[in-house]
Amino acid sequence: MNTPPELMKVNGFIEYLNQKEGIVITKRTLRYYATEGILPKPVKIGGNRAHYRTDQVPKIKLVMLLQKSGHSINQIKQLIT
Protein backbone atom coordinates (compact mmCIF):
# COMPACT_ATOMS: atom_id res chain seq x y z
CA MET A 1 0.00 0.00 0.00
CA ASN A 2 1.35 3.44 -0.96
CA THR A 3 1.84 6.15 1.63
CA PRO A 4 0.02 9.37 0.70
CA PRO A 5 2.30 12.30 -0.15
CA GLU A 6 3.09 14.74 2.59
CA LEU A 7 1.70 18.27 2.27
CA MET A 8 4.04 21.08 3.23
CA LYS A 9 3.58 24.83 3.50
CA VAL A 10 5.43 26.64 0.75
CA ASN A 11 8.29 27.92 2.94
CA GLY A 12 8.80 24.50 4.51
CA PHE A 13 8.65 22.88 1.08
CA ILE A 14 11.31 25.22 -0.29
CA GLU A 15 13.49 24.52 2.74
CA TYR A 16 12.96 20.77 2.28
CA LEU A 17 13.91 21.00 -1.40
CA ASN A 18 17.05 22.95 -0.55
CA GLN A 19 18.27 20.94 2.45
CA LYS A 20 17.14 17.39 1.60
CA GLU A 21 17.16 17.43 -2.19
CA GLY A 22 19.79 20.06 -3.05
CA ILE A 23 17.29 22.05 -5.12
CA VAL A 24 17.37 25.84 -4.94
CA ILE A 25 13.98 27.24 -5.99
CA THR A 26 11.82 30.25 -5.16
CA LYS A 27 8.11 30.63 -4.39
CA ARG A 28 7.79 32.56 -7.62
CA THR A 29 9.24 29.66 -9.63
CA LEU A 30 6.92 27.14 -7.96
CA ARG A 31 3.92 29.37 -8.75
CA TYR A 32 5.13 29.77 -12.34
CA TYR A 33 5.43 26.01 -12.82
CA ALA A 34 1.90 25.57 -11.45
CA THR A 35 0.52 28.38 -13.63
CA GLU A 36 2.13 26.85 -16.71
CA GLY A 37 0.64 23.45 -15.87
CA ILE A 38 4.01 21.79 -15.27
CA LEU A 39 3.13 21.13 -11.62
CA PRO A 40 -0.33 20.75 -10.16
CA LYS A 41 -1.67 23.79 -8.40
CA PRO A 42 -0.85 23.75 -4.67
CA VAL A 43 -3.45 22.57 -2.19
CA LYS A 44 -5.01 25.54 -0.36
CA ILE A 45 -5.53 24.96 3.35
CA GLY A 46 -6.67 27.38 6.06
CA GLY A 47 -6.36 31.03 5.21
CA ASN A 48 -5.75 30.16 1.56
CA ARG A 49 -2.13 29.13 2.26
CA ALA A 50 -0.42 27.08 -0.42
CA HIS A 51 0.75 23.58 0.45
CA TYR A 52 2.88 21.53 -1.92
CA ARG A 53 3.02 17.75 -2.19
CA THR A 54 6.32 15.99 -1.61
CA ASP A 55 5.58 13.53 -4.41
CA GLN A 56 6.24 16.39 -6.86
CA VAL A 57 9.97 16.50 -6.00
CA PRO A 58 11.08 14.17 -8.83
CA LYS A 59 9.14 16.24 -11.35
CA ILE A 60 10.70 19.47 -10.05
CA LYS A 61 14.15 17.89 -10.37
CA LEU A 62 13.39 16.86 -13.95
CA VAL A 63 12.07 20.30 -14.92
CA MET A 64 15.12 22.04 -13.49
CA LEU A 65 17.46 19.58 -15.23
CA LEU A 66 15.70 20.16 -18.54
CA GLN A 67 15.90 23.94 -18.07
CA LYS A 68 19.62 23.73 -17.32
CA SER A 69 20.13 21.70 -20.47
CA GLY A 70 18.57 24.51 -22.52
CA HIS A 71 14.96 23.43 -22.98
CA SER A 72 12.29 26.12 -23.01
CA ILE A 73 9.23 25.94 -20.77
CA ASN A 74 7.09 25.07 -23.80
CA GLN A 75 9.43 22.20 -24.72
CA ILE A 76 9.39 20.97 -21.12
CA LYS A 77 5.58 21.05 -21.05
CA GLN A 78 5.47 18.94 -24.21
CA LEU A 79 7.94 16.45 -22.76
CA ILE A 80 6.34 15.90 -19.35
CA THR A 81 2.62 16.57 -19.74
N, C-alpha and C positions, 0 to 999 in steps of 0.2 A: 504494500500500500504506500502511495506517495505522500510525503509530508507537504502540506500546503505552504506556498511561499510566504515568507515573512513580509509584513508591511512595515515600512520605516518612514518617519517624517523626512522631508527633503534634506534638512541639514544633517541628520544622522545618516541618511543614505549616502550623501556626498562624502562624509567622513569615512563611512564603511568602504566605499569604493576606493578612496585614497589610501587608507591604512591597510585594508585586508587584500585589496585587489591591485593596488598600484596604479589606479586610474585617477587622473586629475581631470575633473569636470566641474562645470559651474551649473547653478540653478538655471541660468538662461539657456545653456546648451541642452539640458534635460527637457525644458519646456519646448525648445525648438524641435527636438527630435519627436516629441509627442505631437506637436502641431503639424509636423510634416508627415505624421503617420508611421514613422520608423519605430517608435515605441508606443505602447498603449498609453492613453491618458492616465495620469495618476488617479488613485482612489482618493476621493474627498471625504474626510472624516472630521467631525466636530469643528465648527468655526471655518469650514471650507478650507482646511489645511490639506495640502497635497501629501500623499503617502505613496511611496514607490515600492514595487515588489522586487524582492531579491532575486527572483527567477529571471529577471531581465538583465542581470549582469553579463552573461555570455553574449547577449545581443549587443549590449553597449560596447563590450570589448571588440566585437566584430566590426561595428560601425566605425569606431575610432581607428582600427587597423586599416580599414578600407579608405578612410579619409587620409590617413598618413601616406597611403600608397598612391594617392592622387585621384581617387574617385570623387566625383561630384555627389551631392546629396541626391540628385535625380537618379544617377547610376546606382547608388546604394539602395535607394527605394526599389528599383527594378530588381536588384539582386536578392533582396531579403524579404520582400513582401509578396 
